[in-house]
Amino acid sequence: MRFASTAAYVATPDLTLAVNAALTLQRPLLIKGEPGTGKTMLAEEVAQALGRPLLQWHVKSTTKAQQGLYEYDAVSRLRDSQLGDARVHDIANYIVKGTLWQAFEAEQPVVLLIDEIDKADIEFPNDLLRELDRMEFYVYETRQTVRAVHRPLIIITSNNEKELPDAFLRRCFFHYIRFPDRDTMEQIVAVHFPDLKKTLLSQALKLFFDVRELPGLKKKPSTSELLDWLKLLVAEDIPAEALHSDDQKRTIPPLHGALLKNEQDVHLFERLAFMSRRGR
């Protein structure tokens, strides 16, 4: 099967090509892009489109590669031994399967999401090289080798907080999700707000892209933040006229908390608006 855009996800042709290339090569798909550009949602939609179960491994700063394979619960075994539980004689009872193990032993091919891999320690990707390459790993406690019944489609996301090792990159098919242009953004908004008035959409998109282009902005608003903002505009019944008002006191967009996420950007917006009024 091949992936294409779904009813809930607008995939550009180059993104569609990247997903299908990863399927053909049977290599992990490494997705980078600005936060809020739909990297995590891509895995959900790919799984749904291909009719595969989705397994998710959300990486944190404290996450170790071993946790994705399995963990040995020595504490529970010690407790059971003190209580005289017969289960202690079989160490397999205390092996907790990780997300990779679950993906490997699944009876049908799955989509495995390794989300925000760049949050973990720099050695995290290197510690998974063999497992992702050979689709197997060894369990020392039980002396067994776990091999993938079906090779999963692995989608790995990164916000580019850390550089990933070259050896890891070599094993992946890479794609960078560029920020959507206005036409693509209109398609994305139409998926979530099919009944949105055209005048409101036009003014909202104009203001949104104007905000993103402000020089010196610390955090540019993302696609997900635009959708949140539009949801609030609809809920509060904000008219399109309010987005291009000539009121001299208006310095920032209505409900700007959905777009501007720190005080520096709010102050920047206010300062630029003030300077613009003085220059009239």
C-alpha positions as CSV (number, residue, x, y, z in Angstrom):
1,M,0.0,0.0,0.0
2,R,1.0,3.6,-0.6
3,F,0.4,6.7,1.5
4,A,-1.5,9.8,0.3
5,S,-3.2,12.7,1.9
6,T,-6.1,11.8,4.2
7,A,-9.4,13.5,5.0
8,A,-7.8,14.9,8.2
9,Y,-4.2,15.5,7.0
10,V,-2.9,17.5,4.0
11,A,0.3,16.0,2.9
12,T,2.4,17.8,0.3
13,P,3.7,15.8,-2.7
14,D,7.2,15.7,-1.4
15,L,6.1,14.5,2.0
16,T,4.0,11.8,0.4
17,L,7.0,10.8,-1.7
18,A,9.1,10.6,1.5
19,V,6.7,8.3,3.3
20,N,6.4,6.0,0.3
21,A,10.2,6.0,-0.2
22,A,10.6,4.8,3.5
23,L,8.1,2.1,2.8
24,T,10.0,1.0,-0.3
25,L,13.4,1.1,1.3
26,Q,12.2,-0.4,4.6
27,R,14.2,2.3,6.4
28,P,13.1,4.6,9.3
29,L,11.7,7.9,8.1
30,L,13.3,10.8,9.9
31,I,11.0,13.9,10.0
32,K,12.2,17.3,11.0
33,G,10.4,20.6,11.0
34,E,9.3,23.5,13.2
35,P,7.3,22.5,16.3
36,G,3.6,22.4,15.4
37,T,3.9,21.4,11.7
38,G,2.2,18.1,12.1
39,K,5.1,15.7,12.5
40,T,3.5,13.6,15.2
41,M,0.1,13.7,13.5
42,L,1.8,12.3,10.4
43,A,2.5,9.0,12.0
44,E,-1.1,8.8,13.2
45,E,-2.5,9.5,9.7
46,V,0.0,7.1,8.0
47,A,-1.1,4.3,10.3
48,Q,-4.7,5.0,9.6
49,A,-4.2,5.3,5.9
50,L,-2.2,2.0,5.7
51,G,-4.6,0.2,8.0
52,R,-1.8,-0.6,10.5
53,P,-1.8,-0.3,14.3
54,L,0.2,2.6,15.7
55,L,2.7,2.2,18.6
56,Q,4.1,5.4,20.1
57,W,7.3,6.0,22.0
58,H,7.5,9.5,23.3
59,V,11.1,10.4,24.1
60,K,12.1,12.5,27.1
61,S,15.4,13.9,28.3
62,T,15.7,11.0,30.7
63,T,14.7,8.3,28.2
64,K,17.3,5.5,27.6
65,A,17.4,3.3,24.5
66,Q,17.1,0.2,26.6
67,Q,13.6,1.2,27.7
68,G,12.4,0.8,24.2
69,L,13.6,-2.8,24.1
70,Y,12.8,-4.1,27.6
71,E,13.4,-3.4,31.3
72,Y,14.2,-5.9,34.1
73,D,12.0,-5.2,37.1
74,A,14.4,-6.3,39.9
75,V,12.5,-4.5,42.6
76,S,9.3,-6.5,42.0
77,R,11.3,-9.7,41.9
78,L,12.9,-8.9,45.2
79,R,9.6,-8.1,46.8
80,D,8.0,-11.3,45.5
81,S,10.9,-13.3,46.8
82,Q,10.4,-11.9,50.3
83,L,6.7,-12.8,50.1
84,G,7.5,-16.4,48.9
85,D,5.9,-15.9,45.5
86,A,6.6,-18.9,43.2
87,R,6.9,-16.5,40.2
88,V,10.4,-15.5,41.3
89,H,11.8,-18.8,39.9
90,D,11.1,-17.6,36.3
91,I,13.0,-14.4,35.5
92,A,10.8,-13.9,32.4
93,N,8.0,-12.8,34.7
94,Y,9.9,-9.7,35.5
95,I,10.9,-8.6,32.0
96,V,8.8,-5.6,30.9
97,K,8.5,-5.3,27.2
98,G,9.3,-2.0,25.6
99,T,7.7,-0.4,22.6
100,L,10.2,-1.8,20.1
101,W,9.7,-5.3,21.5
102,Q,5.9,-4.9,21.0
103,A,6.4,-3.7,17.5
104,F,8.7,-6.6,16.7
105,E,6.4,-9.3,18.0
106,A,3.2,-7.8,16.5
107,E,1.3,-10.3,14.3
108,Q,0.8,-7.7,11.6
109,P,3.0,-4.8,10.4
110,V,2.7,-1.7,12.6
111,V,3.7,2.0,12.4
112,L,6.1,2.8,15.2
113,L,6.5,6.5,16.2
114,I,9.7,7.5,18.0
115,D,8.7,11.0,18.9
116,E,11.2,13.9,19.5
117,I,14.3,11.8,19.5
118,D,16.4,14.9,19.9
119,K,15.2,15.3,23.5
120,A,17.3,12.4,24.7
121,D,21.0,12.1,25.3
122,I,23.2,12.2,22.3
123,E,24.1,8.5,22.7
124,F,20.4,7.5,22.4
125,P,20.3,7.2,18.6
126,N,23.6,5.4,18.5
127,D,22.3,2.8,21.1
128,L,19.5,1.9,18.6
129,L,21.6,1.5,15.5
130,R,21.8,-2.3,15.6
131,E,18.2,-2.8,16.6
132,L,16.8,-0.5,13.8
133,D,19.2,-2.0,11.2
134,R,18.9,-5.7,11.9
135,M,15.4,-5.6,13.4
136,E,16.5,-7.8,16.4
137,F,18.0,-7.6,19.9
138,Y,19.2,-9.9,22.6
139,V,17.6,-10.3,26.0
140,Y,20.5,-11.2,28.3
141,E,18.3,-12.2,31.3
142,T,16.4,-14.8,29.4
143,R,19.1,-15.6,26.8
144,Q,16.7,-15.1,23.9
145,T,16.9,-13.2,20.6
146,V,13.8,-11.1,19.7
147,R,13.4,-10.7,16.0
148,A,10.8,-8.7,14.1
149,V,8.0,-10.9,12.7
150,H,7.2,-8.0,10.3
151,R,9.4,-5.0,9.7
152,P,7.5,-2.0,11.1
153,L,7.4,1.4,9.4
154,I,9.4,3.5,11.8
155,I,8.7,7.3,11.8
156,I,11.2,9.3,13.9
157,T,10.5,13.0,14.6
158,S,13.0,15.7,15.6
159,N,12.7,19.4,16.5
160,N,16.4,19.8,15.7
161,E,17.4,20.6,19.3
162,K,20.4,18.4,18.9
163,E,22.5,17.1,15.9
164,L,22.0,13.4,15.3
165,P,25.0,11.1,14.7
166,D,26.0,10.5,11.1
167,A,25.8,6.7,11.5
168,F,22.2,7.1,12.6
169,L,21.3,9.5,9.8
170,R,22.8,7.0,7.2
171,R,20.2,4.5,8.2
172,C,17.2,6.8,7.7
173,F,15.3,8.4,4.9
174,F,15.2,12.1,5.7
175,H,12.5,14.7,5.1
176,Y,12.2,18.3,6.3
177,I,8.6,19.6,6.6
178,R,8.8,23.1,5.3
179,F,6.4,25.6,6.8
180,P,3.2,25.6,4.6
181,D,2.7,28.4,2.1
182,R,-0.5,30.3,2.0
183,D,-2.3,28.0,-0.5
184,T,-1.3,24.9,1.5
185,M,-2.3,26.5,4.7
186,E,-5.8,27.3,3.3
187,Q,-6.1,23.6,2.5
188,I,-5.1,22.7,6.0
189,V,-7.6,25.1,7.6
190,A,-10.3,23.8,5.3
191,V,-9.9,20.3,6.7
192,H,-10.4,21.6,10.3
193,F,-12.9,24.5,9.6
194,P,-14.8,23.7,6.4
195,D,-17.5,26.3,7.1
196,L,-15.2,29.2,8.0
197,K,-16.2,32.4,6.3
198,K,-13.8,33.3,3.5
199,T,-13.4,36.9,4.6
200,L,-12.4,35.8,8.1
201,L,-10.0,33.2,6.7
202,S,-8.4,35.7,4.4
203,Q,-7.9,38.4,7.0
204,A,-6.7,35.8,9.6
205,L,-4.1,34.3,7.2
206,K,-2.9,37.7,6.2
207,L,-2.4,38.7,9.9
208,F,-0.9,35.3,10.8
209,F,1.8,35.5,8.1
210,D,2.5,39.1,8.9
211,V,3.2,38.1,12.5
212,R,5.5,35.3,11.3
213,E,7.5,37.7,9.2
214,L,8.1,40.2,12.0
215,P,11.9,40.7,12.3
216,G,13.2,39.7,15.7
217,L,10.3,37.5,16.6
218,K,11.6,35.0,19.2
219,K,9.0,32.3,18.5
220,K,7.1,32.2,15.2
221,P,3.5,30.9,15.6
222,S,3.0,27.5,14.1
223,T,0.3,25.7,12.2
224,S,-1.2,24.2,15.3
225,E,-1.3,27.7,17.0
226,L,-3.1,29.1,13.9
227,L,-5.7,26.5,14.2
228,D,-6.1,27.2,17.9
229,W,-6.5,30.9,17.1
230,L,-9.1,30.3,14.4
231,K,-11.0,28.1,16.8
232,L,-11.1,31.0,19.3
233,L,-12.1,33.5,16.7
234,V,-15.0,31.4,15.7
235,A,-16.0,30.6,19.3
236,E,-15.9,34.3,20.3
237,D,-17.6,35.3,17.0
238,I,-14.8,37.8,16.2
239,P,-15.7,39.5,12.9
240,A,-13.1,39.8,10.0
241,E,-13.2,43.6,10.4
242,A,-11.6,43.2,13.9
243,L,-8.5,41.8,12.3
244,H,-7.8,44.9,10.2
245,S,-9.2,47.6,12.4
246,D,-7.9,51.2,12.1
247,D,-8.3,51.7,15.8
248,Q,-5.1,53.4,16.9
249,K,-5.2,51.7,20.3
250,R,-5.1,48.3,18.8
251,T,-1.6,47.0,18.9
252,I,-1.8,43.3,18.9
253,P,-4.3,40.8,17.3
254,P,-7.4,39.8,19.3
255,L,-6.8,36.7,21.4
256,H,-3.1,37.0,20.6
257,G,-2.3,34.6,23.4
258,A,-2.9,31.8,20.9
259,L,-0.2,33.2,18.6
260,L,2.4,35.0,20.7
261,K,3.8,32.8,23.5
262,N,6.2,35.0,25.4
263,E,6.3,38.6,26.7
264,Q,9.3,39.6,24.4
265,D,7.3,38.9,21.3
266,V,4.2,40.8,22.7
267,H,6.4,43.8,23.5
268,L,8.1,43.6,20.1
269,F,4.7,43.6,18.4
270,E,3.5,46.6,20.5
271,R,6.7,48.5,19.9
272,L,6.6,48.0,16.1
273,A,2.9,49.0,16.0
274,F,3.7,52.2,18.0
275,M,6.5,53.1,15.7
276,S,4.3,52.5,12.7
277,R,1.7,54.9,14.1
278,R,4.2,57.6,14.8
279,G,5.5,57.4,11.3
280,R,2.1,58.1,9.8
